Amino acid sequence: MSHQDKKSPLIPLSSSASKTNTQALKMAVIWLFKLKDLQKISVRKGTTWKPHMLAIAAIFWAVSDLHSLGEPFDQARNISRNIFRRQPEPGNTYQGFIKTLKKWHDDLMIIIFEILRTKMELERDQEYRVVGFVLFAVDGSRIEVPRTKSNRQAFSPQRKKKNTATKKKKNTTGKRKSAKRKKPQKQTAASIEKKGDMSQIWLTMLWHVGTGLPWAWRCGAADCSERHHFKEMLSELPENSVITADAGFVGYEFWKAVLDANQNFVIRVGSNVKLLKNLGYARERDQTVYLWPDKFAKKNMPPLVLRLIEVHNGKHPVYLVTNMTTKRELSDAQAAEIYRRRWGIEVFFRTFKQTFGCTKLRSKSSANALIELDWSLIGLWTICLYGQCVQSANGKPPSQMSAAGVIRAFRMTMREHRCRPLSVEESLWNLLANAIGDDYNRTRSKASRNYPRKKQRKKISPPIIEQSTQQQIETAQELKQHNTQFQFTA
């Protein structure tokens, strides 16, 4: 990750309502992005879209709250054209825009991710670490897409099943058997989904806990493995980070991949995990446990030395497993705080899907749906980061920022991008500075509310803890001795 020597100045459009909304949006764009980096992408002569104009238009296209896909494009194109007024005009069709965006998508994503991550580290240095660690939460969620043939073939769990035509049976004389034709039955939307023919994208996200902003994500079909997605994103993490996750992110192979990447984890476990005690493979303390399934022990793979921490959330005990085996590395209180902060990723998904309006995407093509999802996440990431920096410059704690207020401020400014704000209070700067969540004390319990679709969550049982057998102890000692001799020889 590239670094700068000092923070870049955040100059307000502040105090004057004589500036147009386009100038306010231009200031945000110039402060957030290095346009020179975006211009490094090589394009052929005569291209109607330049890379930096395409990226900025794509962000405004994703942030816009107008309906369909063409209307947000027209709005984003007009804003981008006014920001880069002295440059050649971009293309004027949505089809050309999405085709060019698809072509440069990967290159633009790499550059924009690098810029935003560097901004997070430099500008949000006070929130960058949580209890002394660079902390990330990982989780997954489903995003709906239109139920078109393209989307069903790409994202439905039924996509792997081939629709083989039924062959007509022949009798011994070579004559075909006559069969009565059955009337085709109408398939309702409920019957289609019941068969697993859902049109949904599975989104797995790495979420930076300190700033409350995305860091990386992977997308796939509705039945994709979120653990597989996470292993693909391990290389994008800073060294010695801490990952926290719920009880779905467990397993020997999964945890070993995290350790091999020089990362740490604090993960909740339940009865789906079997741990061993008193194996004698490492120096043991009160909380020392091992994960060593028989499948991997037979392959002479070493046990994972872990630490089991029991905390209480006010209702029931919570069991956490970490690879930081001493309290000097990680205290019980720090582990409890780390897992408590994991809930923020659930809030972010709710903000993205409900407040930002991405519960269901609009693209009918599967390739375009993935493009729309990526740029929607980048758009929300961008405006929230800028909103945090504006509030910090105004002496307000970014932790109290209202994402809904930031979204509302940008969309209001975009709708009136040709106009001047009627007063200083209606300028983008002031709208962002005042995008603070309410101070209402929500101490009343919601457990008694009779929600019509309230989830009945099953209580997570404690992990299975067994005493190591004599054979397991002997096998572990042989493996430990062999590994020591190998390290000494090497």
Rosetta blueprint (number, residue, H / E / L):
1 M L
2 S L
3 H L
4 Q L
5 D L
6 K L
7 K L
8 S L
9 P L
10 L L
11 I L
12 P L
13 L L
14 S L
15 S L
16 S L
17 A L
18 S L
19 K L
20 T L
21 N H
22 T H
23 Q H
24 A H
25 L H
26 K H
27 M H
28 A H
29 V H
30 I H
31 W H
32 L H
33 F L
34 K L
35 L H
36 K H
37 D H
38 L H
39 Q L
40 K L
41 I L
42 S L
43 V L
44 R L
45 K L
46 G L
47 T L
48 T L
49 W L
50 K L
51 P H
52 H H
53 M H
54 L H
55 A H
56 I H
57 A H
58 A H
59 I H
60 F H
61 W H
62 A H
63 V H
64 S L
65 D L
66 L L
67 H L
68 S L
69 L L
70 G H
71 E H
72 P H
73 F H
74 D H
75 Q H
76 A H
77 R H
78 N H
79 I H
80 S H
81 R H
82 N H
83 I H
84 F L
85 R L
86 R L
87 Q L
88 P L
89 E L
90 P L
91 G L
92 N L
93 T L
94 Y H
95 Q H
96 G H
97 F H
98 I H
99 K H
100 T H
101 L H
102 K H
103 K H
104 W H
105 H H
106 D H
107 D H
108 L H
109 M H
110 I H
111 I H
112 I H
113 F H
114 E H
115 I H
116 L H
117 R H
118 T H
119 K H
120 M H
121 E H
122 L H
123 E H
124 R L
125 D L
126 Q L
127 E L
128 Y L
129 R L
130 V E
131 V L
132 G L
133 F E
134 V L
135 L E
136 F E
137 A E
138 V E
139 D E
140 G E
141 S E
142 R E
143 I E
144 E E
145 V L
146 P L
147 R L
148 T L
149 K H
150 S H
151 N H
152 R H
153 Q H
154 A H
155 F H
156 S L
157 P H
158 Q H
159 R H
160 K H
161 K L
162 K L
163 N L
164 T L
165 A L
166 T L
167 K L
168 K L
169 K L
170 K E
171 N L
172 T L
173 T L
174 G L
175 K L
176 R E
177 K L
178 S L
179 A L
180 K L
181 R L
182 K L
183 K L
184 P L
185 Q L
186 K L
187 Q L
188 T L
189 A H
190 A H
191 S H
192 I H
193 E H
194 K H
195 K L
196 G L
197 D L
198 M L
199 S L
200 Q E
201 I E
202 W E
203 L E
204 T E
205 M E
206 L E
207 W E
208 H E
209 V L
210 G L
211 T L
212 G L
213 L E
214 P E
215 W E
216 A E
217 W E
218 R E
219 C E
220 G E
221 A L
222 A L
223 D L
224 C L
225 S L
226 E H
227 R H
228 H H
229 H H
230 F H
231 K H
232 E H
233 M H
234 L H
235 S H
236 E H
237 L L
238 P L
239 E L
240 N L
241 S L
242 V E
243 I E
244 T E
245 A E
246 D L
247 A L
248 G L
249 F L
250 V L
251 G L
252 Y H
253 E H
254 F H
255 W H
256 K H
257 A H
258 V H
259 L H
260 D H
261 A L
262 N L
263 Q L
264 N E
265 F E
266 V E
267 I E
268 R E
269 V L
270 G L
271 S L
272 N L
273 V L
274 K E
275 L E
276 L E
277 K E
278 N L
279 L L
280 G L
281 Y L
282 A L
283 R L
284 E L
285 R L
286 D L
287 Q L
288 T E
289 V E
290 Y E
291 L E
292 W L
293 P L
294 D H
295 K H
296 F H
297 A H
298 K L
299 K L
300 N L
301 M L
302 P L
303 P L
304 L E
305 V E
306 L E
307 R E
308 L E
309 I E
310 E E
311 V E
312 H E
313 N L
314 G L
315 K L
316 H L
317 P E
318 V E
319 Y E
320 L E
321 V E
322 T E
323 N L
324 M L
325 T L
326 T L
327 K L
328 R L
329 E L
330 L L
331 S L
332 D H
333 A H
334 Q H
335 A H
336 A H
337 E H
338 I H
339 Y H
340 R H
341 R H
342 R L
343 W L
344 G H
345 I H
346 E H
347 V H
348 F H
349 F H
350 R H
351 T H
352 F H
353 K H
354 Q H
355 T H
356 F L
357 G L
358 C L
359 T L
360 K E
361 L L
362 R L
363 S L
364 K L
365 S L
366 S H
367 A H
368 N H
369 A H
370 L H
371 I H
372 E H
373 L H
374 D H
375 W H
376 S H
377 L H
378 I H
379 G H
380 L H
381 W H
382 T H
383 I H
384 C H
385 L H
386 Y H
387 G H
388 Q H
389 C H
390 V H
391 Q H
392 S H
393 A H
394 N L
395 G L
396 K L
397 P L
398 P H
399 S H
400 Q H
401 M E
402 S L
403 A H
404 A H
405 G H
406 V H
407 I H
408 R H
409 A H
410 F H
411 R H
412 M H
413 T H
414 M H
415 R H
416 E L
417 H L
418 R L
419 C L
420 R L
421 P L
422 L L
423 S L
424 V H
425 E H
426 E H
427 S L
428 L H
429 W H
430 N H
431 L H
432 L H
433 A H
434 N L
435 A L
436 I E
437 G L
438 D L
439 D L
440 Y L
441 N L
442 R L
443 T L
444 R L
445 S L
446 K L
447 A L
448 S L
449 R L
450 N L
451 Y L
452 P L
453 R L
454 K L
455 K L
456 Q L
457 R L
458 K L
459 K L
460 I L
461 S L
462 P L
463 P L
464 I E
465 I E
466 E E
467 Q E
468 S L
469 T L
470 Q H
471 Q H
472 Q H
473 I H
474 E H
475 T H
476 A H
477 Q H
478 E H
479 L H
480 K H
481 Q H
482 H H
483 N H
484 T H
485 Q H
486 F H
487 Q H
488 F H
489 T H
490 A L
